[in-house]
């Protein structure tokens, strides 16, 4: 009998199989308590995953960074107070590339992944998604402040490129160290940035190709070097650059925000031979307002359009308390063709 890890890999390799697979996502702290009470289980995420017979686990490698002072590796709010996305970060007033030297850039010597590896070792029968989260797009925007970031794209593009490169230098080096020590413990490099809004990209496709895509390619190259499948997270409408992502080496797209423009299962079916998918079941409306049968019907509809290379999961990994436990259970049952509980 195949393990979850083997079954998911079959799907990621586009093999037709009767085995359906699912990923619950990441229930919020409040949601964990609600689901645990509903199902009579321990109030932990792992208890929820075990109850639902989840095929996947997410272990973030960023846990391995330990600065002696406790400081975060990439902290756009360093020595500043930010109360909104528009508020300026540490480089709000930066004008010259030399200004970037003022930040205490992280050293991968402060990365110790021993505990991360130990966590991954617990789930060798599961498909583990791992790697540095590497949200460089958000980091750059936060260092400048969102509005200043967009202005700098036009008024000081070289500074944007230089800051992006500094940030990605760390993520590339940390990923290199992490995957060199990981070996064959896990099969998927998972990292993410939200490049889309509900209606379109934050950047034009032209700006995306200049300011974002080169960094994506640098990160992907590390995963490919260690023979990992590349799973990219981006919420929102990113359909205009999906061909670019495929060309860059992305193997798996997550979470497929179903109600964002151009991101429905029907819209994305054209890429089913080039991509595998994780997600696709609407978390904005259907999970909140639908019935368990509605969820099961949607699982079958989405799988018929995007399968076989799809791991059924919500269209956003953060499961909020307004999602009924019965609906998540219905997704798991239909995804795996079994009755739970």
C-alpha positions in Angstrom: 0.0 0.0 0.0 1.4 3.4 -1.0 2.1 6.1 1.6 0.6 9.6 1.3 4.0 10.8 0.2 4.1 8.3 -2.7 0.4 9.0 -3.7 0.9 12.7 -3.8 4.1 12.4 -5.8 2.2 10.3 -8.3 -0.2 13.1 -8.7 2.5 15.7 -9.0 4.0 13.5 -11.7 0.7 13.6 -13.6 0.0 9.9 -13.2 -3.6 8.9 -13.5 -4.6 7.2 -10.3 -7.7 6.4 -8.3 -6.0 7.7 -5.2 -7.3 11.1 -4.2 -5.2 13.3 -1.9 -5.9 16.4 0.2 -4.2 19.1 2.3 -6.2 20.7 5.1 -4.1 23.8 5.0 -3.4 25.8 8.2 -6.4 26.2 10.6 -6.0 29.4 12.7 -5.6 29.0 16.5 -9.3 29.8 17.1 -10.3 27.4 14.4 -8.2 24.6 15.9 -10.2 24.9 19.2 -13.6 24.9 17.3 -12.7 21.8 15.2 -11.3 19.9 18.1 -14.4 20.4 20.2 -16.6 19.4 17.3 -14.7 16.2 16.6 -13.8 15.3 20.2 -10.1 15.4 19.6 -7.0 17.2 21.1 -6.9 20.9 20.4 -3.8 20.7 18.1 -3.3 21.0 14.4 -1.7 17.6 14.2 -4.7 16.1 15.9 -6.9 17.7 13.2 -4.6 16.5 10.4 -4.6 13.0 11.8 -8.4 12.9 12.2 -8.8 14.0 8.5 -6.1 11.6 7.3 -4.3 14.6 5.7 -1.7 13.6 3.1 0.6 16.6 3.6 2.5 18.6 6.1 4.0 22.1 5.9 7.3 22.6 7.8 8.8 26.1 7.3 12.6 26.2 7.3 12.7 29.8 8.5 12.4 28.4 12.1 16.1 27.6 11.7 17.3 31.2 11.9 18.6 32.1 15.4 20.3 35.5 15.7 22.0 35.9 19.1 19.8 38.9 19.9 16.6 37.2 18.8 16.2 39.6 15.9 14.4 38.4 12.8 16.5 37.7 9.7 14.5 40.1 7.5 12.7 42.8 9.4 11.4 45.7 7.3 10.2 47.5 10.5 13.7 47.4 12.1 14.1 50.5 14.2 10.8 51.9 12.9 7.1 51.6 13.9 4.8 50.4 11.1 1.1 50.4 11.6 0.0 49.8 8.0 1.3 48.5 4.7 1.6 52.0 3.4 3.7 53.1 6.4 7.4 53.5 5.6 9.8 50.8 6.7 13.5 51.0 7.4 14.4 52.1 3.9 11.5 54.6 3.5 13.9 57.4 2.9 16.6 55.5 1.1 17.7 57.1 -2.2 21.1 55.6 -2.9 22.1 51.9 -3.2 24.8 52.6 -0.6 22.0 53.4 1.9 21.2 49.7 2.0 24.4 49.0 3.9 22.7 50.5 7.0 20.6 47.4 7.7 22.2 44.5 9.6 21.8 41.9 6.9 21.5 38.3 8.2 24.3 35.7 8.1 23.4 32.2 7.2 25.9 31.1 9.8 23.1 31.9 12.3 20.9 29.2 10.6 20.7 25.9 12.4 18.2 23.6 10.8 18.5 20.7 13.3 15.1 21.1 14.7 13.5 21.7 11.3 15.0 18.4 10.1 13.7 16.6 13.2 10.2 17.9 12.5 10.3 16.8 8.9 11.6 13.4 10.1 8.3 12.9 11.9 6.4 12.8 8.7 8.4 10.7 6.3 5.2 9.0 5.1 3.6 12.3 4.2 4.3 14.8 1.5 6.2 17.5 3.3 6.3 21.1 1.8 9.4 22.9 3.0 12.1 25.5 2.4 12.5 29.2 3.4 9.2 31.0 2.8 11.2 33.7 1.0 8.5 36.5 0.7 10.9 38.9 -1.0 8.2 40.8 -2.9 6.5 41.7 0.4 9.8 42.3 2.2 10.8 44.9 -0.4 7.5 46.6 -0.4 7.5 46.7 3.4 11.0 48.1 3.6 10.0 51.1 1.5 6.3 51.2 2.4 3.8 49.9 -0.2 3.1 53.3 -1.9 6.8 54.3 -1.9 7.6 50.9 -3.4 5.3 51.5 -6.4 6.8 55.0 -6.8 10.3 53.7 -6.7 9.5 51.2 -9.5 9.4 54.3 -11.8 11.6 56.9 -10.0 14.4 54.7 -8.6 14.2 51.2 -10.2 17.9 50.5 -9.6 17.3 50.9 -5.9 14.4 48.5 -6.0 16.5 45.9 -7.9 19.4 46.3 -5.4 17.2 45.9 -2.3 15.5 42.9 -3.9 18.9 41.3 -4.7 20.1 41.9 -1.1 17.0 40.1 0.4 17.1 37.3 -2.1 20.8 36.8 -1.5 19.9 35.7 2.0 17.0 33.5 1.0 19.1 31.8 -1.7 22.0 31.2 0.7 19.7 29.9 3.5 17.9 27.6 1.1 21.2 26.3 -0.2 22.3 25.5 3.3 18.9 24.0 4.2 18.5 21.7 1.1 22.1 20.6 1.2 21.4 19.2 4.7 17.9 18.0 3.9 18.8 15.2 1.5 15.8 13.1 0.5 13.7 13.8 3.6 11.3 15.9 1.6 10.4 16.3 -2.1 8.9 19.7 -2.4 10.4 23.2 -2.1 7.5 25.5 -1.1 7.8 29.3 -1.0 5.4 32.2 -1.5 4.6 35.8 -2.2 1.1 37.2 -3.0 1.5 38.7 -6.4 -2.2 39.3 -7.1 -5.2 41.2 -6.0 -8.8 40.0 -6.5 -8.8 41.5 -10.0 -5.2 41.5 -11.3 -1.5 41.5 -10.5 -0.1 44.1 -8.2 2.5 44.9 -10.9 2.1 45.0 -14.7 3.4 41.8 -16.4 6.3 43.9 -17.6 7.3 45.0 -14.1 6.8 41.5 -12.8 9.3 40.2 -15.4 11.8 42.9 -14.4 11.5 43.1 -10.7 10.2 39.7 -9.6 10.8 37.0 -12.1 14.7 37.0 -11.8 14.5 36.4 -8.1 12.0 33.6 -8.5 14.4 32.0 -11.0 17.2 32.3 -8.5 15.2 30.5 -5.8 13.9 27.9 -8.1 17.4 27.1 -9.2 18.3 26.0 -5.7 15.3 23.6 -5.5 16.1 22.2 -8.9 19.7 21.7 -7.9 18.5 19.4 -5.1 15.9 17.7 -7.3 12.9 19.1 -5.6 9.5 19.8 -7.0 8.9 23.6 -7.0 5.6 24.7 -5.4 4.8 28.4 -5.5 2.2 30.1 -3.4 0.5 33.2 -4.6 -3.0 34.4 -3.6 -4.9 36.6 -6.0 -5.2 36.9 -9.8 -1.9 35.9 -11.4 -3.2 34.4 -14.6 -1.3 36.9 -16.8 2.1 35.5 -15.7 1.4 31.8 -15.3 3.2 31.1 -18.6 6.2 32.9 -17.2 6.1 30.8 -14.0 6.0 27.6 -16.0 9.0 28.7 -18.1 10.8 29.6 -14.8 10.4 26.1 -13.5 7.4 26.2 -11.2 5.9 22.6 -11.0 3.0 23.2 -8.6 0.7 26.2 -8.1 -1.0 27.0 -4.8 -3.7 27.9 -3.6 -5.7 28.7 -6.8 -7.9 31.5 -5.4 -11.1 30.4 -7.1 -12.9 33.8 -7.1 -10.0 35.9 -8.3 -10.1 37.0 -11.9 -8.9 34.3 -14.3 -8.2 31.8 -11.6 -11.2 29.5 -11.8 -10.6 25.8 -12.4 -12.1 26.2 -15.8 -9.7 29.0 -16.6 -6.6 27.1 -15.4 -7.5 23.8 -17.1 -5.4 25.0 -20.1 -2.3 24.5 -17.9 -3.1 21.1 -16.5 -0.4 19.4 -18.6 2.3 21.8 -17.4 1.4 22.3 -13.8 0.1 20.4 -10.8 -2.2 22.2 -8.4 -2.8 22.3 -4.7 -6.0 24.1 -3.6 -8.9 25.2 -5.7 -11.9 24.8 -3.3 -13.3 28.3 -2.7 -12.6 29.5 0.8 -14.0 33.0 0.3 -17.6 32.0 -0.1 -18.3 28.3 -0.6 -16.6 27.0 2.5 -18.3 29.6 4.7 -21.8 29.5 3.2 -22.1 26.2 1.5 -23.4 22.8 2.8 -21.2 19.7 3.1 -22.8 18.4 -0.1 -22.0 21.6 -1.9 -18.4 21.1 -0.9 -18.4 17.5 -2.1 -19.9 18.5 -5.4 -17.3 21.3 -5.9 -14.4 18.9 -5.1 -15.6 16.6 -7.9 -16.1 19.5 -10.3 -12.6 21.0 -9.7 -10.9 17.6 -9.8 -12.7 16.8 -13.1 -11.3 20.0 -14.6 -7.7 20.1 -13.1 -7.0 16.4 -12.4 -5.3 14.1 -12.1 -2.5 16.4 -10.9 -4.3 18.1 -8.1 -4.2 17.8 -4.3 -7.6 19.0 -3.1 -7.3 21.9 -0.6 -9.0 25.2 0.3 -8.2 28.2 -2.0 -6.5 29.8 1.0 -4.5 27.8 3.5 -5.5 29.8 6.5 -8.8 28.3 7.7 -10.7 30.9 9.7 -13.3 30.2 12.4 -16.2 31.0 10.1 -15.6 27.8 8.2 -17.8 25.0 9.6 -16.0 21.9 10.7 -18.5 19.8 8.7 -17.4 21.5 5.5 -13.7 20.8 6.0 -14.6 17.2 6.8 -16.7 17.0 3.7 -13.8 18.2 1.6 -11.5 15.5 3.1 -14.0 12.7 2.6 -14.7 13.5 -1.0 -11.0 14.2 -1.8 -10.0 10.8 -0.4 -13.2 8.9 -1.3 -13.7 7.7 2.3 -15.9 8.3 5.4 -14.2 10.0 8.3 -15.2 9.5 11.9 
